[in-house]
Amino acid sequence: MDTRVSFLYLSEPDMIKAGVKDMGKCVEVMEDLLVTLNKGDYVMGGENHNSHGCMITFPDEPEFPGMPKNADDRRFMAMPAYLGGSYQMAGMKWYGSNVENKEKGLPRSILMMILNDKDTGAPLAFMSANLVSSYRTGGVPGVGAKYLARKDAKTAAIIGPGVMGKTSLAAFVSVCPNLDTVKIKGRGKRSLDSFVQFIKEELPQIKNIEICETVEEAVRDSDIISTTTTVRNDEASFPVIKEEWLKKGALISMPSAAKLEDDFLANRCKLVVDNSKLYEAWEEEYPYPSYEKVQIIGTKFTDLKTEGKIKAEDMIDIADIITGKRPGRESDDEIIVYSVGGMPVEDIAWGTTVYRNAVKMGIGVELPLWEKPDMA
């Protein structure tokens, strides 16, 4: 028997060479992923097999020397999953996060990913995952824009010009050929300058860039509104979006939180989620009221369901729209709110795609695990 095991190490430059920043392809893969999820051909963590992952946070006042102290976005997280369909892959994204990293010139979160043979469990790849995560996070909003935005969408508003904002806009551009204007609401000059530079270097389709002083200014007259801000566990801190500011036919794409009026959500817009099973899992893990704790708008939908303001069937799974089981946009005036939760299966799908590209292209460094296991 051949008992040798090795795996492919892929650095961030390797991942770029293998196509991790190909947003058009990423949107295609995310659409296929969402349909695969809808069929049930996957397993995520927890007893419900739909958990986002397992998170480590720290106490406000640690009693042991050396233990980290709680701070904004200071955590570690493991996100394991198996994905079937055309992927047939198990794996996990693991990362540490600390907002203070930005002062050191580092990303807030530093991510790695491992892919494993689904049968033996042997490692296949160990890869840099910041770009995997960033692009799949934008790719899912891109699927939403493909099916839910008006066909003549011209203007996008980005509330929170960080990494999620960049990749969400890139995804919107990839599926909305008429999109040529972006309105940006940010908090600091550094993030705004970086965002504008990203547009000029990577998104030549965007001809008009407007820096906005308020959320209202960004939202008004925008066809697609994307909330990608970092928020605290306090709904009072969420950016406010008022119904009166919204253009008829707007799509509100939400990988992050915002405060919208209950009556508007319950009665005057369409509610769409990326994977309804994820929100059922969050209902179990973070009992009502969930929205402040999870900070993804789909958990606001489940809170409204608990309060009797909407029914379960009012939350439409995007895959049911893709496959024609439920209608998507039904008029040019319809306003749609799309919840993007983020799931480890997305990392598996995009990571596997890039890994297979790297193997075909001979990219990366093969590292041995063993010739023969010492204690098999």
Summary of the structure (lengths in Angstrom):
residues: 376
radius of gyration: 20.7
end to end distance: 12.6
largest distance: 69.2
contacts: 1288
relative contact order: 0.19
helix: 38%
strand: 23%
